[in-house]
Amino acid sequence: MLPTNLDMDVLRTFVAGIDLGGYARAAVRLGRSPSAISLQLRKLEDQVGRPLLRKHARGLVPTEAGEVLLGYARRLLDLNDATLAALHAPAVSGTVRLGLPQDFAETHLPTTLARFVRLYPEVRITARVERNAVLRAAFAAGDLDLALLWNEGDPLPPAAGLLDLPMVWIGPCDWAGRAAGDPLALVAFDAPCLFRHAVLSALDHAGIPWRVSFSSPSLSGLFAAVTAGLGVTARTPHGLPAALSVLDTALTGLPPLPRLGLVLLSATPPTANPAAVRLEATLRETFVPGAIEP
């Protein structure tokens, strides 16, 4: 009896759904319909002869067999991609200086960079995780090859745009709202900050009094303060800690907030730094519209 050959495309779909936290996002990332994704997953379960996914409150999670397959699938896909990279492209080496906001440093960045380094082991990446204003200044000064930034309304090349994400109010899961007549306690970065400016503008326009109760230079510090009940903050819903939740503006009386554009700026022409070009392509594959929203 001949051995069963696992389909690489199906394995890629399986891994993408787990990594992205849902197969609807995987459909967006891979450019396939949800029904096509379902057929692929059923095909994979038929091939291995065991259920690979089970329903959970937050969607589908791998079964014990699915967890085993996941580890092997990652190695197979890495070997497949590394083989093609070695055969179809010249060796890539050099250094890429990447800047990105704190929102993605502990979520998409490690997985994306780990996969990139496996494909291009001769490339050295230095990543700088900072606030938007610091990254913008560093990019303008020529200290970064690639910069993932929140769009602050400046004119940018059309190709720079990646996606739009909603800005939302964030508070503890048991937040009871502000007492009548009290100013809204805010947790925020110090100025200048795009999120802070948008929040204060929305509150002032709605006639809601406010006070900044806690400031921190780090996003983890902001989330810790909100978790402790020191106030509410605003960010995108991406990477939200389990102890926090998005606050419903209709229920809380908080004003709606705008959407934010995420852009990727490249400092060099394609011929100047091939390593930067490859990393830019990898980042664009990661930040596909719809693929990272919760």
C-alpha positions in Angstrom: 0.0 0.0 0.0 1.4 3.4 -1.0 1.8 6.0 1.7 -0.5 9.0 1.8 1.0 12.2 0.6 -0.2 15.2 2.6 -1.2 18.2 0.5 1.0 21.2 1.2 -1.7 23.7 0.4 -4.1 22.0 2.8 -1.4 22.0 5.5 -0.8 25.7 4.9 -4.5 26.4 5.4 -4.6 24.3 8.6 -1.6 26.2 10.1 -2.8 29.6 9.0 -6.2 29.1 10.7 -4.5 28.2 14.0 -2.0 31.0 13.8 -4.6 33.6 12.9 -7.1 32.5 15.5 -9.8 31.6 13.0 -10.4 30.1 9.6 -12.4 33.2 8.4 -9.1 35.1 8.7 -7.3 32.3 7.0 -9.7 32.6 4.1 -8.8 36.3 3.8 -5.1 35.7 4.1 -5.0 32.8 1.6 -7.5 34.4 -0.9 -10.0 31.5 -0.6 -13.7 31.3 0.2 -14.8 29.9 3.6 -16.4 27.0 1.9 -13.2 26.1 0.1 -11.4 26.3 3.5 -13.9 23.9 5.0 -13.4 21.4 2.2 -9.7 21.5 2.6 -9.9 20.9 6.4 -12.3 17.9 5.8 -9.8 16.6 3.2 -7.0 16.8 5.7 -9.0 15.0 8.4 -9.9 12.3 5.8 -6.2 11.9 5.0 -5.0 11.5 8.6 -8.1 9.5 9.7 -8.7 11.5 12.9 -10.5 14.7 13.8 -8.1 17.7 14.0 -10.3 20.5 15.2 -13.0 20.9 17.9 -15.4 23.6 18.7 -14.5 26.1 21.5 -16.1 29.2 22.8 -13.7 31.3 20.7 -14.0 29.2 17.6 -12.1 26.1 16.5 -9.1 24.7 18.4 -6.9 21.7 17.6 -7.6 18.3 19.1 -4.7 16.3 20.5 -4.1 14.9 17.1 -4.3 18.4 15.6 -1.6 19.6 18.0 0.7 16.8 16.9 0.0 17.5 13.2 0.6 21.2 13.8 4.2 20.7 14.8 5.0 18.5 11.9 3.1 20.8 9.5 5.1 23.8 10.4 8.4 21.9 9.8 7.1 20.6 6.4 6.0 24.0 5.3 9.3 25.6 6.4 11.2 23.0 4.5 9.0 23.4 1.4 9.4 27.2 1.5 13.1 27.1 2.2 13.6 24.7 -0.7 11.8 26.9 -3.2 13.6 30.0 -1.9 17.0 28.2 -2.4 16.1 27.1 -5.9 14.3 30.1 -7.3 16.1 33.0 -5.8 19.7 34.0 -5.2 21.0 33.9 -1.7 19.9 36.9 0.3 22.1 38.4 3.1 22.5 41.7 4.8 20.9 43.7 7.6 17.3 45.1 7.8 16.4 47.7 10.4 12.7 47.4 11.2 10.6 49.6 13.3 7.0 48.8 14.5 4.5 49.9 17.1 4.1 48.1 20.4 0.7 46.7 19.3 2.3 43.9 17.2 5.5 43.3 19.1 4.2 40.3 21.1 1.7 39.0 18.7 2.5 38.9 15.0 6.2 40.0 15.1 7.8 36.9 16.7 6.1 34.4 14.4 6.7 36.5 11.3 10.3 37.1 12.0 11.0 33.5 13.0 9.6 32.3 9.7 11.5 34.9 7.7 14.8 34.0 9.4 14.3 30.3 8.6 13.9 31.2 5.0 16.7 33.6 4.9 19.2 32.6 7.5 21.9 35.0 6.2 19.8 38.1 6.9 20.2 39.9 10.2 17.1 41.8 11.5 17.2 44.5 14.1 13.8 45.4 15.3 12.9 48.6 17.1 9.6 48.7 19.0 8.6 52.2 19.9 5.7 54.7 19.9 4.6 56.0 16.6 6.2 59.4 17.0 9.6 57.9 17.8 9.4 55.6 14.8 8.4 58.4 12.4 11.4 60.4 13.6 13.8 57.4 13.2 12.5 56.7 9.7 12.9 60.3 8.7 16.4 60.3 10.0 17.3 57.3 7.9 17.7 55.0 10.9 15.2 52.4 9.7 14.9 50.5 6.4 11.2 49.5 7.1 8.7 51.2 9.4 5.3 49.9 10.3 3.4 53.0 11.4 -0.1 54.3 12.2 -1.0 56.8 9.5 -1.3 60.2 11.0 -2.8 61.8 7.9 0.3 62.7 6.0 0.4 62.2 2.3 1.9 58.8 1.6 2.5 56.7 -1.5 -0.6 54.6 -2.3 1.5 51.4 -2.0 2.3 52.2 1.6 -1.2 51.4 2.9 -1.8 48.0 4.5 -5.2 48.1 6.2 -7.5 50.0 8.4 -8.3 49.0 12.0 -11.0 50.3 14.4 -10.0 52.4 17.4 -12.1 51.3 20.3 -12.6 52.1 24.0 -11.0 49.5 26.3 -11.8 48.8 29.9 -11.9 46.0 32.5 -14.4 43.3 31.7 -16.4 44.4 34.8 -16.2 48.1 34.1 -19.3 49.8 35.6 -18.9 53.2 33.9 -18.1 56.6 35.4 -20.2 58.0 38.2 -22.6 60.8 37.2 -20.8 64.1 37.2 -17.3 62.7 37.6 -14.7 63.2 34.8 -13.8 60.1 32.8 -10.5 58.6 34.1 -8.2 58.0 31.2 -5.1 55.9 30.8 -2.9 57.1 28.0 0.5 57.7 26.5 2.0 61.2 27.0 1.6 63.6 24.1 2.3 63.5 21.3 0.2 60.4 20.7 -2.3 59.7 17.9 -4.6 57.7 20.1 -4.6 60.3 22.9 -5.4 63.1 20.5 -8.3 61.2 19.0 -9.7 60.3 22.4 -9.5 63.8 23.8 -11.0 65.3 20.6 -13.9 62.8 20.8 -14.6 63.5 24.4 -14.4 67.3 24.1 -16.7 67.2 21.1 -19.2 65.1 23.1 -19.0 67.4 26.1 -17.7 64.7 28.4 -15.3 65.8 31.1 -12.1 63.8 31.5 -8.8 63.5 33.4 -5.7 61.6 32.7 -5.3 59.3 35.7 -2.3 57.3 34.5 0.5 57.7 31.9 3.0 55.1 30.7 5.5 54.9 27.9 4.6 51.2 27.2 1.5 49.5 26.0 1.8 46.8 28.6 1.9 49.5 31.2 -1.3 51.0 29.9 -3.1 47.7 29.8 -1.9 46.9 33.4 -3.3 50.2 34.6 -6.6 49.6 33.0 -6.8 46.1 34.4 -6.1 47.6 37.8 -9.2 49.8 37.4 -7.3 53.1 37.1 -9.3 54.2 34.0 -10.1 53.3 30.5 -8.0 53.7 27.4 -8.3 53.5 23.6 -6.4 51.3 21.2 -7.3 48.8 18.4 -8.8 45.6 19.7 -5.8 43.6 18.4 -3.8 41.7 21.0 -6.2 42.7 23.9 -5.4 40.9 27.2 -8.1 38.5 28.5 -8.8 40.7 31.5 -9.9 43.6 29.2 -12.7 44.1 26.8 -14.0 46.5 24.2 -16.5 48.8 25.6 -19.8 49.3 23.7 -20.3 52.9 23.0 -24.1 52.4 22.9 -24.1 51.1 26.4 -21.5 53.3 28.0 -22.3 56.6 26.4 -18.7 57.0 25.2 -18.3 58.7 21.9 -17.3 56.7 18.8 -13.7 56.8 17.7 -12.2 56.8 14.2 -10.5 54.0 12.3 -6.7 54.1 11.9 -4.7 53.2 8.8 -1.6 51.0 9.2 1.1 51.7 6.7 4.5 50.2 5.8 7.2 52.6 4.6 10.3 51.4 2.8 13.4 53.7 2.8 15.3 52.0 0.0 14.7 51.3 -3.7 14.3 47.6 -4.5 17.9 47.2 -5.8 19.5 48.8 -2.7 18.6 46.2 -0.1 17.2 42.9 -1.3 16.8 41.7 2.3 14.6 44.6 3.1 12.5 43.9 0.0 12.0 40.3 1.1 11.0 41.3 4.6 8.6 43.9 3.2 6.9 41.2 1.2 6.6 39.0 4.2 5.1 41.7 6.3 2.6 42.5 3.6 1.5 38.9 3.6 1.0 39.1 7.3 -1.0 42.3 7.5 -3.7 41.4 5.0 -7.0 43.3 5.4 -9.3 41.3 7.7 -6.6 38.8 8.8 -5.6 40.4 12.1 -8.9 41.9 13.4 -10.4 40.0 16.3 
